Amino acid sequence: MALVGRGVEQARVRRLLADARGERSGALGLRGAPGIGKSVLLDHAVSIAEAEGMRVVRGAGIESDYELAYGGLHQLLFPHLDRLDALPAPQATALRCAFGLAEGDDANRFLISAGILSLLADLAEESPLLCVVDDLQWLDQGSVEALLFAARRFVADPIAVLFAVRETSVPSVLAGVEVVDLSGLAAPDAARLLDGHAPELAERGRARVLAESGGNPLAIIELGSSRLAAGDVDESDPAVQVGPLPVTRRVQEAFRHQIVELPDRTQRALLVAAADTAAPLATILHVIESLGGAAGDLAPAERDRLVRIDSRITFRHPLVRAAAYQDAPLHRRIEVHRAYAEALRADADADRRAWHLAAAATGPDEAVAVELEGVAERAWHRGGAMAVCAAYERAGRLSADRELKARRIARASQAAYDAGKADRAARLAAEALALTADPGVRADAIYTRGAVEYERTSPRADAELTLDAAALVRGTDPERAALTLYEAAHAARHGAAHDLLERAADLMRGFTPPEHWAPVVSALLGWAELFAGRPESAVGPMRDLHTAARGGGHDLMHRITAGFGGLMIADDDGVVAGTEDMLAAARSSGALGWVPYTLNVLAVARLLRGEFADARACAAEGVSVSDELGNTTESLAHRSVEVWLHAVSGDEARCRALAEEVLPRARARHRVNAEIAAWGLGMLDLSARRFGDALDRLERVSEGPASRDLLVRAVPDLVEAAVRAGTPDRARGPLAAFRHWAGHVDRPVATGLALRCRALVADDADADALYAEALRLHERHGGPYECARTQLVYGEWLRRRRRRAEARGHLAAAVSAFERLGARLWAERARGELAAFGERGDEPRRSGPLTLLTPQELQVVRLAAGGRTNKEIAAQLFLSPRTVRPPPLQGVPEARRHRARGAGPPRPGAGAGRRLPGHRSR
């Protein structure tokens, strides 16, 4: 079809291609009804790209391949698979497994997505690239996810990505991509198109075609050249009598009329071609012949331009295929699918054979259900979660045995959750629960319902359900019980639901877990003890797991438990070192679902160490990856950390605006991190000398539901606010609990904070020594922020006792440190203290160089400082190599010094974790 009209859309496509040639990546989706001209616009884009010397890779969704995992990617990139060796090894291996080119462990869908990004970026190194995908709505979900993942991450690559999708598709199919909605042609363009295809059409017929077509180009052409070709309206036509049909149905009807005029043998041959549009020509001809036909049966359809035949059979439009298949009698469709199943005997065709058998089944059929289970297992190993779901669900529908049906439906439910289809997962889980009383199957279904509730409602709702699942299998399946108890404890902790954590602890007491789970179960029992106010019995098992996890050999579930536990016992340095290792392991294994949780631990640890630029980088990436995964809860957790970071930087407007947006939802979704945000608001007031407001806010945090979690670290701010507000007694209870906690965790930073609090409330005879000892510990162990805070309060105390020289030294050091950290209000407060005894203080200085970088630039600099190449950094951050080219940096030496504080460059850790839904990691 020639392109008529569409001036605005053509200009947008030309701009997309021009940007790509200028190394500005872009992606665009064309959305509209069948026949509206999407494919013609794609053809137009391809012709421009080829004329401009761009490389073009092109594919299209095929309806009959919708359930085949990564079939769309294989079709798109098959000519370029020889370039897989140029990719990072884990990505290349994942793609080979996804495409069935190699055997391996379960393919990771995020490594597959990262591999597609790297492969397209590699193709664009030689010349600008246009990637075109038509009929995206029929591409398998794994392929769609991978292509969108890549499209959203290209920034500085000479790559344009162009999709076409039907308007009936769900809105999220093009999430994160600019969409142009195609409507009908303007009246002059519609008339010009009709006159070009049916110039002899009488005026009455012409007017009707233009009215009925709604400007749809395909409708204009087909209606103009078929039903109304004679120029007369048949008044007996039901469409005239009862009103117009929708344009798509009307066009399909036009095609159906063409098909029914063909010989019966040609109609059957078209049905064979329509039943498997991805089949090679030889296979289609074999099936036609097995049904008594011959290759020549297709000739009339080819003559009428309904199909084009080369190495495959291509229908002129998907609506032709729909008409050929949907209007065939049921017995003929069953006959054709059985003939395909008989023809597809090779091992490589096992999945297609199973789906043809399923299409031919008219009732329960256990043999076919077993074949579909094989399809699901193979799709699992290729990482195609939605293909797994479809195969298990169809296998369940074909199961005669009720228990087998329940087991298969439960597995389909878990796969639906893994694929991000929460509604489908919940529906299937409910169906499985209604089918069976088997404890294991019920536990799996309830576990999936909990996973859905974590994201839909709250971690508390997840914990309640998951505890029910754990109770079902505690006595019969220790592995499954340990996993569900782990999930319940983490969900309860995120929601600050300590009553549910105590329920989990009750189930863990007396439970003998598998050996590899024992340290985790002991540490989780420690959490319950800590939250009950008994740090003396909590710290030991929590520290044991944290120490063991840093030694390697543990999977990600063990290590994330160790990380959160380390924060609760103030082992900030150990958490940073161990979590950097864990993050490197998650990245290198493609476990992207774990990255937000790991970044959450790391962001908070860096925040507590006073490494605010790094904490911002972690939180920013955490938000980005969480949003990519659709994990609203973790996105809110990271944004809550950002509230605290805006507060410490003194950016009051951004801090309060973000808090107003985030806190109402975060309190329901991730209460612990919501309390971090609330702590930040109190700390903001404290830095601005609004001591009464600070005291009110910090009192709520320090007596709130997360007060015995890592929010115990807010107590020193509460004590300072209470003292400055003249009501130290309001901090008495929290301070006693803090000192009890600090004494048992026995970490220098915690001990220093306890000493600083004691100094604030002590009389003059004791305060000096307490401040001095707190400062000594914080200079060595507390990080730059806590050290500066201690210098500030000590300097304030010395100034009020007229020890000017000593006070000046501490206050000037505090000003300098706060400025390097970008803590503007704290620096102003310290500078104000200097001014109070006649010192102007130095003029405000710029923050350190690392604070001037964007979060992503800082990540790149950190990895470059550790000796990583651009290619290695790109693989770590799931970006293209061009995107991660480091900025010109004076900060690399500082980054190296900064890293030297920790445990050196990240090392890929052992055990990237089983492919389990623990921590809701899709």
N, C-alpha and C positions, 0 to 999 in steps of 0.2 A: 504494500500500500504506500503510495507516495505521500509525502508530508504536506499537508495543506493547513495553513493557519499556524497556531501555536507559537506566535512570535515571542511572547513573554517566556514561555517554557524553553524555546530554543536559545534565547539569550542566557537563561540561567544555566543551561547545559554548557554553552560555550564558555561561560565564566568559570564553571567548575573545571573544565579542561585547561583553560588558560592558567588558573591557579596551580594546577598540578605541574604544568610545564615550568612554572616559576617556583617550584618546590614548596608549595603551600597545599598540603593535603586537604581533601574534602570528600564528603560522602553526601549523596542525595538520593531520596526515595521518590519515585513517581507512583502515585496511588490513584486508582480509578476503576471504573466498571469494566467488565470484559468488552473489548472492542473500542475502547475510548481512545486508543492510540499510544499506549505505553510502549509497546514493542517497536512501533515505528519511530518513536523518539529515541529509543535505544539504538536502533539501526542508524539513525542520524548521528548520534554521538559517536558510534563506532566509525562511521565514514569520516567524520572530522578528525578523530584521533589518528586514524591510519594515514590520512593525508598530511598530518602534522608530524608523522614519524613516531608516534607513540606505540608502545607495545600494548596489545589488547588480549585479555583473557576473558572468556565469555562462557557462561553456563546458564542453565534454566532449570527451574523446578519441574519435576515430572510427577504427576499425581500418583501413578502406580508405584513410585519409589519412595513415597512419603514415609513409610515405616522402616526404610533401610538406613541404618546408622551411617552417617557420613557419606551417603551415596552422592549427594549434591556436590560436596567438596571434591570427591574423587573425579566426578565428571568434569568439574571446572579446571582442576589442576593436573589431570592425568598427563598432559603433554610435558609437564615440568617436574615430574617426580625424580628425574635424574639429578635435580639440584638439592635433594634432601641432605646430601652429605655436607653441604655448606652451612647447614643449620647447627645450632647447639645440639649436642648429642642427645640429651633427654627429649628435646622437641622432635628431632628426627625419628627417634625410636617410637614416640607416641603416634606420630603420623603414620609410620609404617604399620603399626598395630591397628590403627583406625581404618586404614585402607586394606587390611587383610594381607599385607605384604610380608608380615613377620608375626611370629607368635611371641607373646610376652605376658607380663602381669597385666592386671586391669589397667586399661588405658585411662589416663587422666584427662578429663575434658578441658581443663585449663591449659595443660601442656599442649594439647591439640590446638587450642585457640592461639596460644603463643606461637606455636609452630607455623600456623597460617600467617600470622602477622610477620614473622621472620621471612617466610618464603616469598610473600608478596613484596616485602621490602627488598629482598635480594633480587627479585625480578626487575625492580625499579632502578637498580643500580646502573644498568646498562642504558636504559632509556626510560622516559616517563611512562607510567603504566595507567591504563584504564581497565578496571575490573567491572564487568557488567554481569548482572544476574537478573534474569527475567522470571516471572511467576514465582516470586519468593515464597508465596503462601504454600507452595507445594514442595519446597525444599524441606528435608528432614530437619528437625529442631537442632540437632547437634551442629549441622552445617550452618544454619542461620546464626546460632549463637557465636560460632567461631568467626564468621565473617563480620558480624556486628562488633564483636570484641576488637577485631583488628581495625575496622573502619573508625571506631571511636578513638583509637590510640595513635593513628598516624597524625603527625603534626607538621614536620619539616621534610616530609618525603614527597617526591614527585609522583604522587598516586592520587587518582580519582576513583571513587567507587560509586557505582550507579545501580540502584535497585529498582525493580518494578514489581508492584504488588497489587492485588485486587482490593477494592475498597471494602469488601465484606470481611477482610481479615481483621483479627483483633487489633486494637490500636497499638499494643505493646510490641507488635512484630517488628517495628522499626524504631524502637526506643533509642533515643540518643542521636538520631539521624534526622537532618532537615528533610521535611516531606513537602512535596508539591502535589496538591490534589488537582487532578485533571477533570474538568467538567466538559460538557458538550461544546462542540464548535460554535462560534458565533454564527448568527444567521447568514451573513454573506459568505463565510467560509464553507458552511454546510451546503449552501446552494451551489457554490463553485465545485465542490467535491462531487455532488450528485450530477451536475451537468457534465463533468468529465467522464463519469462512468455510465450514465444513461441519458445521453443528449437528446434522444428521441422521445423521451417520456412526456406524455400529455400533461397539460397543466394541472388537471384534477389529481392525477396520480402523483405528480411531482409535489403538490401541496400536501398530500397525505403522507408521503414518505418523510418530508421535512418535519411535519407535525408529529408523526408517530416515532421518529427516530430520536428525538430529543437532542439532536446534535451529535449523536454517537456515530463516529465515522464508519465502523463496521456495519451498523444497522443501516446507515444511508446506502452503502454499497450493496449489501445483500438484499435489502427490501426493494431497492431501486432496480436491481437486475433480475429479480426472480418474481415474487408474487405480484408486483405492480408493474412489471415490464410492459404489459400491454396498455398501460395508461388508464385502465378502467377499474373501478372499485366494485368488488363483488358484494352486493348488499346482503347476501345470505351468509357472509362470513360472520361467525359468532363474535369475533372481536369487534365488529362494527355494531353488533346488536347490544352487547353487554359492556362495552367500554374497552379501552386499550389495555393490552397486556404490558407488563414491565418490558423494557427494551431488551434485556438479556434473554428473557423467555421468548420474546418475539423473534430475535435473531436465531435462537436455537431451533425454534419452530421452522424458520426458513431453511435451515440446514437439514432438519428432519425431513421436510418435504423433498429436498434434493435426494436424500438417501433412500427414501421409500420408492422413488422412481427407478432406482438401480435394480439390476437383476438380483434375485435372491442369493445366488452364490457370492455376488459382490458384497451384499449386505453382511453375510456371514464372515467373509474375509475381513471386512472393516471391523467387525466385532472382535475378531482375533487380534487385530492390530491395536484396537482400543483397550483390550484387556491387559496389555502389558506394553506400554509405549516405550519402555526402555530396552525391550528385548532386541537383540540383533536381528537383521533381516533374515538370516538363515534360520533362526529359531522360529520366527513368525511363519515363514514359508513351510517349515516342517510341521507346525501345528495345523496350518491350513490343509496341507496334504493328508495329515492323519485323520482329518474330518471329512475326507473325500473331495477336497477342493484342489485347486491348482494355482500356480503363481499368476496365471493370466486372469484369474478372477478379480484381481485388483485393478486391471486396466481401465474399466469404466470410471472408477473413482479417481484414478490418476488423470484421466482425460478431462474430467469435470473439475480438476484442481482441488478436490477435497483432500488429497494427500500428495506428498512429494516423496519419492522413493530413491534412496541411494544406499548407504550402508545400513540405514535404519528407515523406518517409515515415519514421516512427520506429518501430522495433521495440519491443515491450513490454519486452523485456529482451535484452541482447546474446546470451544463450543461444538465444533464438528465431532471431536472425540466423544464429548458428553452425549451428543445426540445418537451417535453410533452405538454406544454402550447402554445408555439408560433406556432407550426405546426397544432394545432387543428383549424377547421373551425370557423369563427366568430360566426355563429349561435349557435354552441355548447358552446363556451365560455360564450356567453350571457345567455344561458340556465342554465349553471352551477352557474353563479353569482346570478341569480334570485333564484335558489334553495337554495343557501347559505343564501340569505336575508330572505327567508321564514323560514329557520331553526333557524336563530339567532334572536329570539324574546325576550330573557331576557334583562332586563335593562343593565346588565353588558356587553352585547354584542352590545350595541347600535352603538358604533363607527364602529365595524367590519361590522355590517349590512349596515350602511350608505355607506361605501366604496364599498361593493359588489353591492349595488343599483347603485352607480355612475359608476362602471365598466360595468354594464348592460345597462346603458342609451345610446341611440343612437342619442339623440337630446335634446333640452331644456326640462327640467322637473323640475318645481318649487317645487313639493313635495320633490324630492330628494335634491334639493338645500337647502330647509329648514332643512332637516335632517343633511346636511353637516354643516350648520350654528351651529346646536347643537354640532356637533363634534368640531368645532372651539372654541365654548364657553367652552366646557369641557377641551379642550387642554389648553386654556388660563388659566384656574384655576389650571391646573397642571404645568404651567410654560413652556410648550413646544411650543416655538415661531414658529419653522419651521412647526410643525404640524398644528398650527393655520393658517399659511400662505397657506399651501397646501389645507386645507379644505375650506377656504374662496375663494381661487382662483378657485378650482373645482366648488364650488357653483356658482361663477360668470359665469363660462363657461356654466353651466346648466340653467342660468337665462334667461327667455324669455323677461322679462321687462328690458328695457335699464337702467333705473334709479337704479333698484335693482342690476343689474350687476355692475354698476359703484360703488355703495356703497360697495359691497362685494370685488371688485377688489382693492378699496382704502384701505380697512381693510387688505387685503392680503399684500398690499404694506407695510403698517406699521409693520405688523408681520415679513415680510422679513427683514426689517431694524433691528427690535429687535433681529432677529436671526443672524445678522451680514452679511446678503446677500445683499450688497449695489447695485450690478448690477441688481439683480432681483427686489429689491425695486424700483429702478429708472424706470425700464421698466414697472412695474405694475402701478406706479404712473402716468406715461405718458399715459398709456392706460386708466386709470380712468378719467384723465382730458379730453381725447378725447371723452369720452362717455357722459359727463354731463355738464350742466350749473348750477347745484345746488351749491349755495355758500358754504354750509357746507362741502359737499363732496370734492369740489375743494380745499377748505382750508386745509382739511386733507391731500389731495394728494400733494399739494404744500409744506405743512409742512414737509412731508416725503422727498420730493426732497431737501428741505433745509437741513435736517439732513444728507442726503447723501453728499451734497456739502460741509458741514462743514468738513467732513472727507476727501473728495476727493480733494477739491480745497482750500477753506479758510473760516474762519468765516464770512468774508464780503459777500461772495456768499450766505451763509446761511441766513444772516440778510436780504439781498435784497429779497430773496424769501419769507421769513417768514413775512416780512412786507406786501407783497402782500396778504398773507393768512390772516393776521390780518385785513386788510382793507375790505376783503370780509365779515367778520363776526362781525365786530365791532358794528354794529347797531342791530344785530339779536341774537347773542349768546355771552353774556358777559363772560362766563366761558372760552369758547374756545378763545375768543379775548384776554383775560388776559394772558392765557398761551402762545399764539403766540407772544404777545408783550413782555412778559418776555424773551422768547427765542431770539427774535430779538435784544433786548437791550443787553443781555449778549453776543451774537455773535458779535454785533457791537463793544462792549467794548473790547473783546478779540482781535479783529482785529484792534483796535484803529481807527475805522471808525466812527468818531464823526459826520459826516454828516448823516450817517444812524441812529445814536442814536438820532439825532435831529428830523429825520423823525418819529422815534418811539415816541418821546416825543410829536410831533404834534398830533399823533393818540391818545395818552393818555390824552392830555388836552381836557377837556369836556367829556371824557369817564367816565361812572359810572361803575366801576368794581364790581363784587360780594364782599360782605363785607370782606371776608377773604383775598381777593387780594388787598384791598385798601392800606394797609401799604407798600406793595411791589411796587405797581404802584407809590405811592408818592416818595418812595426811588429812583426808577428808573428815575423819573423826576428830582430828586436831582442830579443823575449822570449827566444828560444832562446839568443842571445848572453849576455843577462843571467844566465840560469839556469846557463850554463856558466862563469860567473865572469868575464865579459868586458864590464863596463859601459862601457868606453871605446868599444866598437863598437855598443853597444845603445842608448845614450841618445839619439843623434841622430835616428834614424828614429822612435823612440817619441815624442820631443818634437815632431817635425814633425807627426805625425798628431794629437797632442793639441792643438797650436796650430791646425791646420787645422779640426779638428772643432768647435772653439769658434766658428768663423766662420760656422757654419750651412751648409746646402746638402748635408749628409751624412745618410745614412739611419742607422737605429738600430744596425745592425751595426757600422758604422764608429765610431759614437760610443761604444758600449759598449766596443769595443776600446781607444779612446782613454782612456776612463775608468779601466779596469783598469790600462792602461799608466801613466797619470798617477799612480796610487797607488804603483806600483813605483818611480817616479823622484821621489817626494816632492813633487809639485806639488799639495799638498793644497788650496790655495785655488783653483787652476784647476780641479781636479776638482769641487769643490763648485759653482762657478759653471756649469761646462759640464754637469754632471749634473742640476742643477736645471732647466736648459733642456731637457735630454733627457727628464726626468721629465714636465715640462709637455707636451712634444710627445707622449709616449706616452699620457698621460691624455687629451689633447684629441682624439687620433686613435682612442681606444678600444683601443689596443694593450696590453690588460691583461696579456697574456702576457709583455711586456717589463718590466712594472713591478717584479716581484721582483728581476730582475737589476740594474735601475737603482737600486733602493733598497739593494741590497747594496753597490754602489759608494758610494752617498751615505752610508750608515750608517757604513762604514769610514772614509771621508774625514772625516766629522764627529767620529767617535771620535778620529781622529788629531789633529784640531784642538782637541780638548777641549770640544766642544759635545755633551755627553753627553745632555742632554734631547732634543735633536734626533735624535741617533743612536738613542735608545730609540724615538722615534716612527717613524723609518724602519724599524727592525728589527721593531717590533710590526706595522706595516702589511705588511711583507714576509712575516712568518709568516702573517698573515691571508689575504693574496692568494695566497700559495703553496699554502696548505691549500685555498682555494677552487678552485684550478686542479688540485689533486692532484699538485703538484710537490713531492714529498717532499725531493728533494735541496736545492732552494732554501730550503725551510722549515727544514731542518737548518742550512743556512748562516747564516740569520738568527738562529736560536736560539743558534748558537755565538757570534755577536756579542753576544747578550744575556748570555752567560756572562761575557764580558769586562766588560760594563757593570755587572753585579751586583758583580763583583770591585772595580771602581774605586769603586763607591759604598760598599764595605765591608760589603755584605750577604752575609756569609759563608755562612749557611745556604742561602739561595736559590741562591747561586753554585754551591756544591758539589752541591746536589740537581739543579740543571739540568745541570751538567756530567756527573754520573753518568748522567743519562738520555740526554743528547744525544751525548756524545763517542764511545761505541762505534760508533754508526751513522754519525756525521759523518765519522769517520776513513776509512770506506769510501766515503762518498758525496761529501764535499766536503772534501778533506784540507786545503786552504789555510785555510778558515774553522775547521776543527777545531783547527788549530794556533793560530788567534787565541784560541780558548777556552782552549787549554793555556797560552798566554801569559798570559791573564787569571788563571789559577790561580797561576802563578808570581808575577805582580805582586801578587796578593792576599797571598801569603806575604811578599813584600818590604815591603808597606805595614804589615804586622803585625809586622815586625822578626823574622820567622822566616827568617833569611838563608840558613841551610843548605838548608832545604827549597826556598826560592826559587831558589837556585843550581842545585839538581838539576833542577828543572822547566825553568828557563829555558835551561839547557845543552842539554837534549833538544830544545827548540824551535829554538835557534840553531844546532844542528848537524843538524836534521831535514830532511825532504824539501822543505819550503817555505822554507828559511832564506834563499834568495836571491830570494824573492818579497817581498811587502810585510812578511813576518815579519822581514826585516832590521831592522825598527824595534824589535824586542824586544831587540836587542843592548845598547842603553844600560841596560836593566834588568838584563841578565845581568852587565854590568860592575859596576854598583852592588852587586849581590848578592855577586859574587865578592870585591870589595874589602871589604865589610862582614863577610863570612865569613872574611876573612883569607887567601884563596887567589886573589889577583888573576891568577895565571898561568893559571887555568882559563878565563879570558876572553880570553887573548892572541890566539888564532887568530881567533875571531869578531870581535874588535875590529879586527884588521888588515883583514879583509874589509870590515867596516863602513866604515872610513876610506877604503878604496879606492873603495867604492860612493859614499860621500858626496862624495868629491873629484870624481867624474865627473858625478853628478847636479847638483851645484853649486846646491843650493837652501839658503836661509838656515836653514830649520828643521833640515835634515840637517847642515849645517855646525855649527850650534849644538850639536846632539846629539853630534857628533864631538868638539867642544871640551870638552863636559861629561865625556865619557868619558876624554879625555886628562887632564883636571884630576883626576879621581878616582884615576888611577894615577900622577900626576906627583909629583915631590918638591915641597917647600914653595916652593922658589925659583921654580918655573914655575906652580904650581897657581893662585895668586891671579889672575894675568893671564888664564889660560885660563877660569876661572870667570867673571870679569868680562866677557870677550868673549862667552862663551856666553850670559850673561844679557842682554847688550845685544842680541844677535840674537833671543833668544826674547821679549824684551819687545816687539819690533816684528813678529816673524814667526812665533813658535812657537805662539801660542794660549795661553789661560789656564792650561791644565794643564801643558804643558811648561815654561812660565815659572815656575809654582809649584814644579815638581819641581827646576828649576835653583836657584831661591831656597832650597829646602830643603837641598839638598846643599851649596850654598855657605855657608848659614847654619850648618850642622853643622860644616863645615870651619873657619869663622871662630870658632865657639864653642870648638872644641878648641885654638885658638891664642889664646884669651882676648881676642879682639877683640869684647867684649861688645856695644858699641853698634851696630857694623855687623851683628853676628850677629842682634841683637834685631830690627833693621829688616827683614832678609830673612826671618827666621822668622815674624814677625808678618804680613808680607805673604803668605807662603805659607799660614799658617793661614786668613787671610781668603779667599784665592782658593779653597782646597780646600773651605771651607764653602759658598761661593757655588756651587761645582760639585756639592755633595752628596757629596764624596769623604771620607767620615767617618773612615776609618782613616788616611788621609794627614794629615787635619787633626789627629787625635790624636797622630800621630807628631811632627808639627811642634810641637804644643803641649807634648809631652813634652820636646822639646829646649829650649824656653823654660824649662820647669820645672827642667831640669837645672842652670841657674845661678841659681835662686831666683825666677824669674818664674813667676807662676801662669798668665799668659796670660788673654785674655778668655774669658768663659764661651762655650760653644758657641752659635753663632747658627744661625738657620734658613737653609736653602738659599734661593737666589734664587727669585723667584716662578714662573719658568717650570718649575722642577723639580717644582712642586707639581701641575702639570696632568697629566692622563692623556695618553698618546701621541696619541690622536685629538684631544683638546682642543688640544694644542699644534699639531698640523697645521692645525686650523681657525684658531687665533690667528695663525699665520704667514701663512696666505693672506689672512686679513682685514687683517693689517697691510700687506699688499701692495696693498690697495685692492679686493679681490675681494668681490662680493656673495655672499649665502648661496646663491643659485642657481648662481653660477659655482663656488663652493667645492664644492657638492654634486656638480656635474658632474665636477670634478677628482678627487674622492675616491670616486666611484661610490656616493654616498649620497643620501638624500632631503634636501630643503632644511630640513625641521624638525629632522632629526638633527644638522645642522651648525650650528645656532644657537650662536654663540660664548658661552662662559661669561662672567659678569661679570669683567672682567679689568683688573687693574692692570698686567698684563704686556704689553699691546699696545705701549706706547712702547718697552719693552725689546726686544720682537720687531722693531720697526722699526729700532732701532739695530743689533740683531744682523744683520738682513738687509743693512743698509748696508755691512757688512764685505765682503759678496760682490758679486754683479753686479747687484743690484736684483731686482725682482720677476721670477719666471720668465716667459720669453717663449716662446710656442709656437714650437718649432724647425721647420726645414724638413725635409721628408722623413720621414714616420713609418715608412718602411721598406716593403719589398715583403712580400707575404703569403707569405713563405718560412719554412721551419721552423728557420732559423738561430737558434742559442741556444735551440733547443727551445722556441720561443715559440708555444704553441697559440693 
